[in-house]
Amino acid sequence: MDVAHSYLPSLEKYVGYIKGIYDRCQLTNNGPLARELTDRLEAYLGVRNLVLVCNGSAALDLACHALDVSGSVVTTPFSFVASSSVAAWNRINPSFADIDPDSWNLDPAEITSALLPDTTAILPVHVYGNPVDDRRVGQIAREHGLKVIYDAAHSFGTRQAGRSILDQGDASAISFHATKTFHTIEGGAVIFRDDRVCERARRMINFGFDPVTGAIVDVGTNLKMSEMHAAMGLAVLDDMDFILEHRRNLVAQYRRRLSDHVQCQKVDDNVTNGGGYMPIALASETACEHVSAYLASLDIKTRRYFHPSLDMSLPYRRFGSTRHSPDIAQRVLCLPLHMQVTSADVGRICDAVLDALEDIRPASVRSGKALS
């Protein structure tokens, strides 16, 4: 069983969208399907100022350029490498702040010590879709005159107090990669707080052309989403309520079975998870490796996501070191979570995790004797 599996909507529905593309012969350049997907996503998520782009890294790239981020950004090393690589690729230095050992998100209490004289933004990650403390991050940003760009790659379906978390900060960058809960095969989007910044971003994704006059009015590049990718997004979006319900139910079942035996990510009571990932942390790296190998022997694939912590990776060590992030990174394991996973599968996977943990419990504990 794969740890992730791309969702494919009705082929008939997808082909219907593709047929329209063939009839119109417009493949890109803000075609009607891209415009329809933009409108429908804004309505579905309850947000404004959504700009579609060609992938999730492009979304982060666009957010940094549209908001004139330079110098350095405070971010987390417990994330997929894109969170830091997009910044570094644009000659913006990541400055690592440590994570909270319970939520696994950037710890607001660690941000100030990671600020540098040239810091212009904070780039937190909603890790596995778990919301960062936006109130505290925003307060620090206001005190120091910084922008806030959220890496919200995992956060499509996450809601806090009944609202999408994608309207937080100055911008939220989302990934629509094929393995995400909502996808367009490859794609992404940025949601901007400020209308004028959004207008600028719409020019920047098409080489800086003004959409009305055709004049080049800004520096830009090509980040546009194609009609073929928008077609997949529209077909998937029709099924999103069903997808989210199924994945959330699996997460709830996993957590009920395993939370007394492994460390689960701390999530606030007012958060409705997006069903993107099912991470657990084991007691040690040895335990993590054993559980992963045991499940693999049963053809259950897992992923050590995110391992290693970015501050332990050679290209990024110079951007700071942390204490909690490397510890969590060497103990965390993501279990299978996708639309092909059934409730019975979760039961079998949980049984396998518990069996693997039993293997490595001390003999005195297994027999009920106290440890000396």
C-alpha positions in Angstrom: 0.0 0.0 0.0 1.4 3.4 -1.0 1.8 6.1 1.5 0.3 8.6 -1.0 -1.8 8.0 -4.1 -3.1 10.7 -6.5 -6.9 11.1 -6.7 -8.3 10.8 -10.2 -11.8 12.2 -10.8 -14.3 10.8 -13.3 -12.6 10.4 -16.7 -15.8 11.3 -18.5 -16.0 14.6 -16.6 -12.3 15.4 -17.2 -12.6 14.5 -20.9 -15.6 16.9 -21.1 -13.4 19.8 -19.9 -10.6 18.7 -22.3 -13.1 18.6 -25.2 -13.9 22.2 -24.5 -10.2 23.1 -24.7 -10.0 21.4 -28.1 -13.0 23.3 -29.3 -11.6 26.7 -28.2 -8.0 25.9 -29.0 -6.8 28.0 -26.0 -4.3 26.1 -24.0 -3.0 28.8 -21.6 -2.8 32.6 -21.0 -5.6 32.9 -18.4 -8.1 30.8 -20.4 -11.7 30.3 -19.4 -11.0 27.2 -17.3 -8.3 29.0 -15.3 -10.7 31.9 -14.7 -13.5 29.5 -13.7 -11.2 27.6 -11.3 -10.0 30.8 -9.7 -13.6 31.9 -9.1 -14.7 28.5 -7.8 -11.7 28.1 -5.5 -12.3 31.6 -4.0 -16.0 30.6 -3.4 -15.2 27.2 -2.0 -12.4 28.4 0.4 -14.1 31.7 1.3 -11.1 33.8 0.2 -10.3 36.7 -2.1 -7.4 37.5 -4.3 -6.4 34.0 -5.4 -3.8 33.8 -8.2 -3.2 30.5 -9.9 0.3 29.4 -10.8 2.1 26.4 -12.3 3.3 24.8 -9.1 3.7 25.2 -5.4 7.3 26.4 -5.5 6.2 29.0 -8.1 3.6 30.1 -5.5 6.2 30.8 -2.9 8.4 32.5 -5.5 5.6 34.8 -6.6 4.7 35.7 -3.0 8.3 36.7 -2.3 8.6 38.9 -5.4 5.1 40.5 -5.2 5.8 41.5 -1.6 9.4 42.7 -2.4 11.0 40.3 0.1 14.8 40.5 0.2 17.7 40.0 2.6 16.6 37.2 4.9 13.5 35.5 6.1 12.8 33.7 9.4 11.5 30.2 8.7 11.4 26.7 10.0 13.8 23.8 9.2 11.1 21.3 9.8 9.5 21.4 6.3 9.9 20.2 2.8 12.9 21.8 1.2 10.9 24.1 -1.0 10.2 26.4 2.0 13.9 27.3 2.1 15.1 26.5 -1.4 12.8 29.1 -3.0 14.2 31.8 -0.7 17.8 30.7 -1.2 17.3 30.4 -5.0 16.3 34.0 -5.0 19.3 35.0 -2.9 17.1 35.5 0.2 18.8 33.8 3.2 16.7 31.5 5.4 17.2 32.2 9.1 16.1 29.1 11.0 14.0 29.4 14.2 13.1 26.3 16.2 9.8 24.5 16.2 7.4 23.9 19.1 8.0 20.3 20.1 4.3 19.6 20.4 2.7 21.3 17.4 5.8 20.9 15.2 5.2 24.4 13.8 7.6 27.4 13.9 7.6 28.5 17.6 6.7 32.2 17.8 8.9 32.5 20.9 11.9 31.6 18.8 11.3 34.1 16.0 12.9 37.2 17.6 16.2 35.5 18.2 16.4 34.5 14.5 15.8 38.0 13.2 18.8 39.6 11.4 19.4 43.2 10.4 18.3 42.5 6.8 15.2 40.4 7.7 12.2 41.5 5.7 9.7 38.6 6.3 8.6 35.7 8.4 7.9 32.5 6.4 6.2 30.0 8.7 4.8 26.6 7.5 1.5 25.2 8.5 3.2 21.8 9.0 1.0 18.9 7.8 -1.8 21.5 7.6 -1.6 22.3 11.3 -2.2 26.1 11.7 0.6 28.3 13.0 -0.2 30.7 15.8 -1.1 33.5 13.4 -1.9 36.0 16.2 1.5 35.8 17.7 3.3 35.7 14.4 1.4 38.7 13.2 2.2 40.7 16.4 5.9 40.1 15.9 5.7 41.0 12.2 4.0 44.3 13.1 6.5 45.2 15.8 9.4 44.7 13.4 7.8 45.9 10.2 7.9 42.5 8.5 5.8 40.7 5.9 4.3 37.3 6.7 4.1 34.7 4.0 2.7 31.3 4.9 3.8 28.2 3.3 0.3 26.6 3.2 1.2 23.8 0.9 -0.6 21.2 3.1 -3.5 23.4 4.1 -6.2 23.3 1.5 -8.9 21.8 3.7 -7.8 23.1 7.1 -10.2 25.3 8.9 -9.8 27.2 12.2 -12.9 28.4 14.0 -14.9 27.5 10.9 -12.7 29.6 8.5 -10.1 28.6 6.0 -6.6 29.4 7.3 -5.5 30.5 3.8 -6.5 34.1 4.3 -3.9 34.7 7.0 -0.8 36.8 6.7 0.2 39.0 3.8 0.1 35.9 1.5 -0.5 32.2 1.7 1.2 29.9 -0.9 -0.6 26.6 -1.7 0.6 23.5 -3.6 -1.8 21.7 -6.0 0.7 18.9 -6.7 -0.7 15.5 -7.7 -0.2 14.1 -4.2 -2.1 16.8 -2.4 -5.6 16.6 -1.1 -6.7 19.0 -3.9 -4.6 18.9 -7.0 -4.3 20.1 -10.6 -1.6 17.5 -11.4 1.0 20.3 -11.1 -0.1 23.7 -9.9 -0.5 26.0 -7.0 -1.9 29.4 -5.9 -1.2 32.4 -3.8 -3.8 34.2 -1.8 -3.0 37.8 -1.1 -4.4 40.1 1.6 -3.9 43.4 -0.3 -5.8 44.0 -3.6 -3.0 46.0 -5.1 -0.4 43.4 -4.4 -2.7 40.8 -6.0 -3.0 43.0 -9.1 0.7 43.2 -9.3 1.1 39.5 -8.9 -1.3 38.8 -11.8 1.0 40.9 -14.0 4.1 39.3 -12.7 3.0 35.7 -13.6 2.8 36.9 -17.3 6.2 38.6 -17.7 4.9 41.9 -16.2 2.4 42.6 -19.0 -0.6 44.8 -18.2 -3.6 42.7 -19.0 -5.6 45.7 -20.4 -3.0 47.8 -22.3 -0.5 45.0 -23.1 2.4 47.3 -22.0 5.2 45.9 -19.9 4.7 47.6 -16.5 6.6 45.3 -14.1 9.4 42.7 -14.0 7.9 39.3 -14.2 8.2 35.7 -15.6 6.1 32.9 -16.8 4.2 31.2 -13.8 0.8 30.7 -15.5 -1.3 27.6 -15.0 -2.4 25.9 -18.3 -6.0 25.1 -19.2 -5.2 21.3 -19.1 -4.2 21.6 -15.5 -7.1 23.8 -14.6 -9.4 21.2 -16.2 -8.1 18.6 -13.7 -8.6 21.0 -10.8 -12.2 21.7 -11.8 -13.0 18.0 -12.0 -11.3 17.3 -8.6 -13.0 20.3 -7.0 -16.4 18.8 -7.7 -15.5 15.9 -5.4 -13.8 17.8 -2.6 -16.5 17.5 0.1 -16.3 13.7 -0.4 -12.5 13.6 -0.4 -12.2 15.7 2.7 -14.8 13.8 4.6 -13.1 10.4 3.8 -9.6 11.6 4.6 -10.6 13.4 7.9 -12.4 10.2 9.0 -9.2 8.2 8.4 -7.1 10.7 10.4 -9.6 10.5 13.3 -9.5 6.7 13.3 -5.7 6.7 13.2 -5.5 9.1 16.1 -8.0 7.2 18.2 -6.0 4.0 17.8 -2.5 5.3 18.1 -2.4 8.5 20.3 -1.8 6.5 23.5 1.2 4.7 22.0 3.0 7.3 19.8 3.3 11.0 19.8 0.8 12.7 17.6 1.0 16.3 16.4 -0.8 18.6 18.9 -3.7 20.3 17.1 -6.0 23.0 18.7 -9.6 22.0 19.4 -11.0 24.7 17.1 -9.1 23.3 14.1 -10.7 21.0 11.5 -7.8 19.2 9.8 -7.5 19.0 6.1 -6.8 15.3 6.0 -3.5 15.8 4.2 -1.1 13.7 6.2 -1.0 11.2 9.1 2.3 11.8 10.9 3.4 10.1 14.1 6.6 10.4 16.1 8.2 7.4 17.7 10.3 7.4 20.8 13.6 7.3 19.0 15.1 7.1 15.5 15.7 3.4 16.1 12.1 2.9 16.8 11.1 4.9 13.8 13.3 2.8 11.5 12.0 -0.4 13.0 8.4 0.5 12.6 9.0 1.6 9.0 10.8 -1.6 8.2 8.2 -3.8 9.8 5.4 -2.1 7.9 7.4 -2.4 4.7 7.6 -6.1 5.2 3.8 -6.1 5.1 3.8 -4.0 1.9 2.7 -0.9 3.8 4.8 2.0 2.7 5.6 4.9 5.0 7.7 8.1 4.6 10.0 9.9 6.9 8.5 13.3 6.0 10.4 15.6 6.8 13.8 13.9 7.3 16.4 15.2 7.8 15.7 18.6 9.4 16.8 21.2 6.9 19.4 22.6 9.3 21.1 19.2 9.2 21.2 19.2 5.4 24.5 20.3 3.8 23.3 23.2 1.7 21.3 24.8 4.6 23.5 24.2 7.7 24.9 27.7 7.4 21.5 29.2 8.1 21.3 28.3 11.7 20.8 25.3 14.0 17.9 24.2 16.2 17.2 21.7 18.9 13.7 20.4 18.5 13.5 20.2 14.7 16.3 17.6 14.2 14.8 15.5 17.1 11.3 15.4 15.6 12.6 14.9 12.1 14.5 11.8 13.0 11.5 10.3 14.8 8.5 11.2 12.6 6.8 8.8 10.2 3.9 9.4 7.8 1.4 6.6 7.5 -0.7 5.9 4.3 -3.5 8.4 3.8 -5.3 8.7 0.5 -8.6 7.9 -1.1 -7.6 4.2 -1.7 -7.2 3.7 2.0 -10.2 2.2 3.8 -11.2 2.1 7.4 -10.3 -1.6 7.4 -6.9 -0.7 6.0 -6.3 1.8 8.9 -7.2 -0.9 11.4 -4.6 -3.2 9.8 -2.0 -0.5 9.7 -2.6 0.4 13.3 -2.3 -3.2 14.3 1.0 -3.4 12.5 2.3 -0.3 14.2 1.4 -1.6 17.6 2.9 -5.0 16.8 6.1 -3.4 15.7 6.2 -1.3 18.9 5.7 -4.5 20.9 8.7 -6.0 19.3 11.0 -3.3 20.7 9.5 -3.0 24.1 11.8 -4.2 26.9 11.1 -7.8 27.9 10.5 -6.7 31.5 7.7 -4.3 30.3 6.2 -6.9 28.0 5.9 -9.4 30.9 4.4 -6.7 33.1 7.5 -6.5 35.4 8.8 -3.2 36.5 12.0 -2.0 35.0 15.0 -2.0 37.4 
